[in-house]
Amino acid sequence: MINAEVVKSGNENNVNLIRRFTKRVQGSGVLPRVRSKRYAARKQSEYVKQKKTLKVLKRRQEVAELLKMGKMTEFSKSRK
């Protein structure tokens, strides 16, 4: 982790110190990295992946059956 550190010089006021600190933090790229990790999802377990795949395959088979029997028209992916 990169730390952004600023030291107050002789007669520098607090507003300038804060402004310099924020510029240093923005330049270091710490905030985008932390924000990207904030909502990161866990990796799915093998069991959950397998269940999801089986569910998708089952649904595809059902749609194919319905299409073959004429009970369903051509399926489109865009849902508005």
C-alpha positions as a LaTeX table, in Angstrom:
\begin{tabular}{lrrr}
\hline
Residue & $x$ (\AA) & $y$ (\AA) & $z$ (\AA) \\
\hline
Met1 & 0.00 & 0.00 & 0.00 \\
Ile2 & 1.29 & 3.45 & $-0.86$ \\
Asn3 & 0.94 & 5.99 & 1.92 \\
Ala4 & 0.37 & 9.62 & 1.01 \\
Glu5 & 2.20 & 11.78 & 3.51 \\
Val6 & 2.67 & 15.53 & 3.55 \\
Val7 & 4.57 & 17.66 & 6.06 \\
Lys8 & 3.53 & 21.18 & 6.92 \\
Ser9 & 6.16 & 23.69 & 5.93 \\
Gly10 & 7.01 & 26.83 & 7.92 \\
Asn11 & 4.18 & 29.28 & 7.34 \\
Glu12 & 1.82 & 27.11 & 5.23 \\
Asn13 & $-1.83$ & 27.33 & 6.24 \\
Asn14 & $-4.04$ & 24.30 & 6.86 \\
Val15 & $-6.14$ & 24.74 & 3.71 \\
Asn16 & $-3.06$ & 24.53 & 1.49 \\
Leu17 & $-1.83$ & 21.51 & 3.43 \\
Ile18 & $-5.15$ & 19.69 & 2.92 \\
Arg19 & $-5.19$ & 20.65 & $-0.78$ \\
Arg20 & $-1.65$ & 19.30 & $-1.22$ \\
Phe21 & $-2.60$ & 16.10 & 0.60 \\
Thr22 & $-5.67$ & 15.48 & $-1.57$ \\
Lys23 & $-3.61$ & 16.05 & $-4.73$ \\
Arg24 & $-1.03$ & 13.54 & $-3.48$ \\
Val25 & $-3.74$ & 10.94 & $-2.70$ \\
Gln26 & $-5.36$ & 11.39 & $-6.11$ \\
Gly27 & $-2.01$ & 11.08 & $-7.84$ \\
Ser28 & $-1.07$ & 7.90 & $-6.00$ \\
Gly29 & $-4.19$ & 6.03 & $-7.21$ \\
Val30 & $-5.09$ & 4.68 & $-3.76$ \\
Leu31 & $-8.78$ & 5.61 & $-3.84$ \\
Pro32 & $-9.74$ & 3.85 & $-7.11$ \\
Arg33 & $-7.98$ & 0.69 & $-5.95$ \\
Val34 & $-9.76$ & 0.71 & $-2.57$ \\
Arg35 & $-13.14$ & 1.48 & $-4.16$ \\
Ser36 & $-12.76$ & $-1.38$ & $-6.61$ \\
Lys37 & $-12.11$ & $-3.80$ & $-3.76$ \\
Arg38 & $-15.03$ & $-2.48$ & $-1.73$ \\
Tyr39 & $-17.78$ & $-4.28$ & $-3.64$ \\
Ala40 & $-15.78$ & $-7.23$ & $-4.92$ \\
Ala41 & $-17.80$ & $-10.44$ & $-4.81$ \\
Arg42 & $-16.45$ & $-13.72$ & $-3.53$ \\
Lys43 & $-15.53$ & $-16.44$ & $-5.98$ \\
Gln44 & $-18.31$ & $-18.95$ & $-6.50$ \\
Ser45 & $-17.71$ & $-22.41$ & $-5.15$ \\
Glu46 & $-17.50$ & $-25.35$ & $-7.56$ \\
Tyr47 & $-20.83$ & $-26.66$ & $-6.25$ \\
Val48 & $-22.62$ & $-23.37$ & $-6.93$ \\
Lys49 & $-21.10$ & $-23.14$ & $-10.43$ \\
Gln50 & $-22.24$ & $-26.69$ & $-11.19$ \\
Lys51 & $-25.79$ & $-26.01$ & $-9.95$ \\
Lys52 & $-26.00$ & $-22.84$ & $-12.03$ \\
Thr53 & $-24.72$ & $-24.62$ & $-15.14$ \\
Leu54 & $-27.20$ & $-27.48$ & $-14.71$ \\
Lys55 & $-30.04$ & $-24.98$ & $-14.28$ \\
Val56 & $-29.06$ & $-23.19$ & $-17.52$ \\
Leu57 & $-28.82$ & $-26.49$ & $-19.41$ \\
Lys58 & $-32.21$ & $-27.59$ & $-18.11$ \\
Arg59 & $-33.81$ & $-24.31$ & $-19.18$ \\
Arg60 & $-32.26$ & $-24.56$ & $-22.66$ \\
Gln61 & $-33.67$ & $-28.05$ & $-23.01$ \\
Glu62 & $-37.14$ & $-26.87$ & $-21.94$ \\
Val63 & $-37.05$ & $-24.02$ & $-24.47$ \\
Ala64 & $-35.95$ & $-26.40$ & $-27.22$ \\
Glu65 & $-38.89$ & $-28.70$ & $-26.39$ \\
Leu66 & $-41.35$ & $-25.79$ & $-26.42$ \\
Leu67 & $-39.99$ & $-24.55$ & $-29.74$ \\
Lys68 & $-40.27$ & $-28.02$ & $-31.22$ \\
Met69 & $-43.90$ & $-28.36$ & $-30.11$ \\
Gly70 & $-44.71$ & $-24.87$ & $-31.40$ \\
Lys71 & $-45.81$ & $-23.57$ & $-27.99$ \\
Met72 & $-43.14$ & $-20.91$ & $-28.00$ \\
Thr73 & $-41.87$ & $-18.55$ & $-30.69$ \\
Glu74 & $-38.20$ & $-17.87$ & $-31.32$ \\
Phe75 & $-36.51$ & $-16.76$ & $-28.09$ \\
Ser76 & $-34.69$ & $-13.42$ & $-28.17$ \\
Lys77 & $-32.12$ & $-12.32$ & $-25.57$ \\
Ser78 & $-33.04$ & $-8.62$ & $-25.56$ \\
Arg79 & $-35.71$ & $-8.01$ & $-22.95$ \\
Lys80 & $-36.96$ & $-4.44$ & $-22.81$ \\
\hline
\end{tabular}
